[in-house]
Amino acid sequence: MNALLIYPATPDTFWGFKHALKFIRKKACSPPLGLLTLAAMLPSGWSKRLVDVNVAKLTHEDLEWADYAFISGMTVQRESARQIISRCKEAGVKVIAGGPLFTIEHGQFEDVDHFVLNEAELTLPAFLADLKNGHAQRVYTATGFADIKTTPAPLWELADRRRYDTMSIQYSRGCPFDCEFCNVTSLFGHRPRTKTSGQIITELDALYQLGWRGSVFFVDDNLIGNKRCLGSDLLPALIEWRKNKRAMRFSTEVSINLADDERLMQMMVEAGFGTVFIGIETPEEDSLAECSKKQNMNRNLIEDVKRMQRAGLQVQGGFIVGFDNDTPGVFQRQIDFIQKSGIVTAMVGLLQAPPGTRLHKRLKQAGRVLERMSGDNVDGTTNIVPVMNLDVLRKGYEDILRHIYSPEPYYRRIRTFLREYKQPKIKSPPDFQHILAFFRSICHLGILGKERVSYWKLFAWTLPNSASSN
């Protein structure tokens, strides 16, 4: 059997970093971890080929070669997935679909031959057994959650790693929190399930042996969801592993309560983590209470961010406007928070209600769900009827983005970050691609860019500050 694994195109979204990737001559951030893991679950005797249309074209030869096309994707990839499915059907290739997009919306894809939904560890074996026996069903679902200690390592060799900036690894699934707008718990549960440190080291070793020396993103929705296992098993293993393999740099997503644990922050930095993304959402206590973001309440969020920066972690933040308790004053308060915190990479979006979330259920009962969400929470759209006037909400949202990503506020925010940030003692070797990116930034931003005055002011500011820190 020839299995063609196809990953749909991701539109120009915040996390696609399409424009930033040009500075390091890469096509996409990372290869599709789900499909690479699925490939390892398919029969060893099958031939497997990956086509990520973000970095390569899906050719007629690919479709002629394939017996089956396995497609996975996120909601934001919906339209590209439809086009790919159409091409497969025209070529007479049977389509098997899974992943978040199809788990949520499989009823919208009539041309798919078989759906293998939820977690593949649970549903793929039954599909493969039925396929072998000649009576594969159309839909396979599961109600429980998989033991990911049995999940095989991804087949990294299927990906053209030269085209990506980052590789991805998954340590855990699930989150102990219950934010109303988040579908992580509906998909993966409240109890974080973890792999063993041995599994992670095996995956890292495989990447290392393939020649990878760049960054690795732990895709967990909350890496510290199980702090006990993280602190007692994974981090000590990573610290030991990195003694001879410091070239790799790690990033991940965590919750704000990481700031409460000085030891855990120190261990993460020593293990090689340099960047963490945190869902801060809003500085408004009433809005945090509304969406059950309890872990963010009754705390000094700005000081929490700075505490992590001083520990050696660069904090990226997610922010939302459009909660029922938001007033027109929230837009300036979001701007003030982002600027004062020194969060350079700030993702700001309008509130959306993903299917399966408590928010979607609540607003649907109230008749406030409009249509399918785009899957891109920074495109200025929403699938709900907000309490605030929609025109006021959109204008305020645009004002936030216009301000925080205008040159002067943006470069001022970098200075705020650098004043707090403490460079880790354990440093990674310089990355040649990022050195080239620095020189390209001089050309594109310092010489040709409209922001060149702000660029050179920051450059000049860093010289005496970097000298004093050495």
Buried (B, 14 or more C-beta within 10 A) or exposed (E): EBBBBBBBBBBEBBBBBBEEBEBBEBBBBBBBBBBBBBBBBBEEEEEBBBBBBBBBEBEEEBBEEBEBBBBBBBBBBBEBBBEBBEBBBEEEBBBBBBBBBBBBBBEEBEEBBBBBBBBBBBBBEBBBEBBEEEEBEEBBEBEEBBEBEEBBBBBBEBBEBEBBBBBBBBBBBBBBBBBBBBBBBBBBBBBBBBBBBEBBBEBBEBBBEEEBBBBBBBBBBBBBBBBEBBBEBBBBBBBEBBEEBBBBBBBBBBBBBBBEBEEBBBBBBBBBBBBBBBBBBBBBBEBBBBBBBEBBEEBEBBEBBBBBBEBBBBBBBBBBBBBBBBBEEBBEBBBEBBBBBBBBBBBBBBBBBBBBBBBBBEBEEEEBBEEBBBBBBBBBBBBBEBEBEEEEBBEBBEBBBEBBEEBEBBBBBBBBBBEBBEEBEBEBEEBEEEEEBEEBBBEBBBEEBEBBEBBBBBBEBBEEEEEEEE
